[in-house]
C-alpha cells in the first residue's frame, strides 16, 4: 500500500505541475470502476472474480488527435469458482471451490487516438507490482498451492481500450488486459485418477469497466453538437 501511495503522489505531482507549466497541453484524470477477471492456466473458467479499480493519470497531447497517457492504478484481480461437488479424498472434504485474490499497483502507459472527440481507442503496456494475494482451495480443506509456489511479484500486461464521451469531460472506458509473462507455474494432480501431474503456466486475463474524468481538457475544440 505504501508503494501505491508513492505512485499516486508521483502522478498527482506530474499533472499538477504540468498544468501550471502549460495549461493548453497537459491534462490530468481520475478514474474508478470494476474489474472482472480470470486466471488462464488454472482449473476455473469464466470472468467470475469481481474487483475494484481506481487511480490517477497524466495525459500529454502530442498531435491534434493523439496523446500519451501515464496512469497509476490499483487493480484487484484473481479467479473464483463456487462449490461444484462434495467428496472426501484421503480424509479431506473436496468441493471444487476456488477463491483467488491478487491485488496490484500498476503503471500503464497508453497511446490514444480520438475521433471527433467522441470516441477514443488506445493500446499500450502496463507494469504491475503484486502487493498482496490470498488463495483458498476447497474452502480451506487443503493448503493453498501458493504456500509452496508463490505468485510472481511482477506482472507485465498488454492493454487495449475504448473510451466513449458520455458528458463533457466524463468518459466511459472498457479496457482489456492480458499478462505477457506467466504470473506462476503450477503443477496439477488429479486426486481421483492415477496419471502424471500436469504443469501449466498461469496468466492474468481481465476486463475493466470504468469512468474517467479528465481535467484541463479544452472543450472549445468540440463542435457545437458535441459540446452539449
N, C-alpha and C positions, 0 to 999 in steps of 0.2 A: 504493500500500500504506500510506503514511503517513496518507492521509485515512481509510482503512478502520480503522486502529488508533485514530485520534481518535474516530471514531464508536463503536467498541467500548467505549472508555473512558467516553464520554459516557453510553451506555445502561447500562453497568455501574454507574456512579455514581447514575443515576436510580433503578434498582430497589434498589440497596444503601441509599441514603439514605431512600427511601420506605418500605422495610421497617422501618427504625428508627423512622420517624415514626408509622407506623400498621400494625402487624403484621396487623391484621384486614382491611386494604383492599388494599394494593398487593402485587403478585406479580411475580416475575421468571421468565424461562425461557431455556433454551438449546436450540438446535435444530441438527440436521445431517441431511444426506441427499443426494439426487441430483436433477439436472435432466435432462429430455430436451427438446430444443428444435429449432426450425427458424426460418428467416427467410422470411416471406412476401414475395413480390415478386422472389425470385431464380429460378434455373432448377433448384433442388433441391427435392425433395418428400419429406416424411416427417420424423418426430421422430428423426433419426439422430445428432444431436450429444448426447453424454452428458457432463455436467459436474458439478462439486461444488457444494454449498450448505451454508453454516453461518453461525450468527450468534447474537445475543442479543436479548432482548425485555424490555420493561417493560409490565406489564398493570395496568390500573385498572378494577376492577369499578364500574359506575355504577348498576346495578339488580341484582335477585336473579339474573337470567339473562342480563344484558348486560354487556359490558366493552369497553373500548377498548385496543388493543394497539399499541405503538410498537416497531418492530424495527430492527435494523441487521444486514444480511446481506451476505455475499459470494456472488455468483452467477456461474457460468460458463455462457455461452450460445453460440449460433452455429449452424452448419449443417455437414453433412457428406454427401458422396457419393463412393462408391468409383469406381474407373475403369469407364467404360461402353463404351469403344471405343478404337481405336488408329489414328490417322490423321495424316497430315502435311499441313499447310496453310502455305504460304509459308515452308517450311523449319522450322516448329515442329511438334513431335510433340504432338498434342492427344489427351487421354484422357477428358475429361469429369469428371475427378476434381476435387473441390472440398472445401476444408478451411478453415473459418472459426471462429476462437476470439474471443469477446467476453467480457471479464471486467469485472464491475460491482461497485461498492459501492452498496447500495440501502437506502433508509429507507422501509419500508412502514408505513402507518397503516391499521389494520383495526378494524371494528366486528364483534363476535362475539355470537352468541346460542347459549346452551347449553340443551339439552332433557334434563331428568332427569340432568344431569351426566355423560351418556354420549356424546351427540352434539353437536357444535358446528359451526355454519355461520357463514361470515363473508364480508364484502365490504369493499373499500377501494381505496386507491391507493398507488402507490409512486413515489418519485423515485430514479433511478439515475444514477450517475456512472461513465462508462467510464474504467477505469484502464489497460487495455491491450487490444490487438487484434492479430490475425495472420490474414492472408488468403492462401491458397495456391491457385492455379488451375492445373489440368492438370499437377499435380505440379511446379510451378515452371517450366513451359515458357514461360509468358508472364508479364509483370509483373502483380502484383495490381492490381485496379481501385482499391483503397484508397490506392495510391501517388499517385493524382491526385485522387480524391474520397474524403476520409476520412469515417468514421462520426461522427455527431453525438456530442458528449461527454455530452449529457443524454438520458435516456430516462424518459418518464412512462408508467407502466403502470396498467391497471385489474386488480384481483385478485379472485378468487373462491376460497374454500377450504372444505374439510370436514375436521373432526377427529373421531377416534374414540378414546375412552379404552381403552387396552389393559391397563393395570395401574396402579392408584392414580394417581400424578401423571404417568405416562407416556402420551403420546398419539401416534397415527399420523395424519399430516396429508397430504392431497392438495390441491395448490394449482394454479390455472390463472392465467396472466398473459398480457397482450397489450398491445403498445405503443399508446398513444393518439395519438402523433405519429410520423411517419416517422423512422427512425434514419439513413436515407440515401436519396438518389435516384440510381439507376444507369441508364446507357444500355447496352442490349444490342445487339450487332451479330452477326448470323449469318454466320460465315466461309464458309459453303457456298452461300448464296443471296444474290443481289443484291436487297436490299429495304431500305426505310427503317429506320434504327435505332429501337429501341423503348425508351422511358423508363418506368421503374417506380419507385414508392416502395416502400421496404422497412420491415418491421415485425418485431419480436421476437415469437415465439409459443412459449410454454413451459409444460410441466407439471413440477411439483415433487413429489417423494415424500420425506417426511422424518419423523423422530421428534422430538417436542417434550417436554421435561421441564420441568414447572412447579414453581418453588419457592414456598413460603409459601402454598400453596393449602389452604383449610380443608376437609379431608376429613370433618369431623364433619357436614357438611350432607348427605353421601351417605346413602342408605338402607342398611340392613344388608347387603342383597344386593349393592349397588353397591360397597361398601367391602371386598369380599373379594378 
